[in-house]
Amino acid sequence: MQDEVLKRVKPSPEDRSRLLEASNIILSQIDKLAKERGLSLKAMLVGSAARDTWLAGDHDLDIFLGVSPDADITAALEVARLVSPEYEEKYAEHAYVHAKVNGFDVDLVPCYLVDDPAHLKSAVDRTPFHTKYVSSRIVGREDDVLLLKQFMKGVGVYGSELKVGGFSGYLTELLVLSYGSFAEVLRAASGWKACEFLDPEGHGKLEHAEPLVVVDPVDPKRNVAAALTSDKMQQFASASRSFLVAPSLDFFFPAKVMPLSDEELLGLINRRGSQIILVDFQAPRVVEDILYPQLYKAEESAKALLERNGFRLLRSDAGSYRDRAFLLLEMEVWELSRVSRRTGPPVSEAEHISRFLAAHDKPLSGPYIAEGRVMVEVPRQYTRAEDLLAAQIGNLALGKHLSGAIRGGHNMLVGPQVAEIKDDCFRTILARYFLAKQRVG
């Protein structure tokens, strides 16, 4: 089975030649641009392409533009802007350039050439050390890395970006180096518990609170698995157990999720009998690692508002498609009676009772005593979940960029109205949500 997987995911000699040619052209171009400007700059291919652990079909290149620690890093950014006319500037810890060059998506990232990862000036400065560390050890195990990456992709846990919360490419390489092979990684992961600890070089000293701790061999203060969520860790552990019991190519190459048709979507909504509330809006123009934490914050804030007011959620989601973003709230209880009971202080606390009654001076019923406390029954301001959310969404904790986007205009669609969005990308997201199924074993 592994041979069959490798036939599909291992780059061909032609693929490697094309990548090498493209990267060499870009590196030479950067050197030329730097010399023309009298800059002392070192261009480096880093990441999986440099370590020969990239998957076939992956057309991403990471090229770093290194300058000395006392140099102006903006000079490297200016060179990066000149590599291709087809580019956009993005921001992580600092600005970098994302460009299209000869069919490749290229991230051109300025960094400082520090002598020791203990003296970083920015987080990206450790990446060249990662490349050097893995490249000197991974020879002969590249296929195991490819198998592990594809397995993780297939079961939905690959990618350390905050949108996913899964395993990074560097983390998969360290797992293979630590356990020895793809199969041994799965066997080990099958028994993972919370607070699993790996220290490849045996020199980690700091404690970390994350579910999986893998001490960075080149920077012992850092946990390589810091971005991995507990759910993704357990999802991988469960999939590993299931695969070892009943191996199948489906783990590596699951059936493609197709967008829901109107009939399928409306049928699912009708069969579930819940209420879907969708808030859809223009996504702010920020990188995903800035957008998604704010989306998740908004999702939690909306859930808290609804539950605080007596409504009950079944499940929720948040995400983006094209240039849009959304909050999806599936309600188990979405409509309440007009009357609501307010529980006051114990009968013995006269001073507190006075304040409670003053705050509820026009009850529908009460005050009365029940279970040793003062009770009143008052009218609810909102009896429907969508009315509450519509009225209060502008007051939620939404995050800096999301706040302006939602307050600048949004659509709230309820129940069958969700079918008004015809976008295939969005309909595929809905298919994954409604037909959620993971490898549990």
Secondary structure, DSSP 8 states (H G I E B T S, - for coil): -HHHHHHHHS--HHHHHHHHHHHHHHHHHHHHHHHHTT---EEEEESHHHHT---TT--EEEEEEEE-TTS-HHHHHHHHHTS-SSEEEEESSSEEEEEEETTEEEEEEEEE--S-GGG-SSGGGGHHHHHHHHHTT-TT-HHHHHHHHHHHHHHT-B--STTT--B-HHHHHHHHHHHSSHHHHHHHHHT--TTEEE-TTS---S---SSEEEEETTEEEEETTTT--HHHHHHHHHHHHHHHHS--GGGTS--------HHHHHHHHHHH--EEEEEEEE--SS-HHHHHHHHHHHHHHHHHHHHHTT-EEEEEEEEEETTEEEEEEEEEE-B--SEEEEEEEETT-HHHHHHHHHHT-S-SEEEEEETTEEEEEEE-S--BHHHHHHHHGGGS---HHHHHHHHT-EEEEEGGGGGG---HHHHHHHHHHHT------
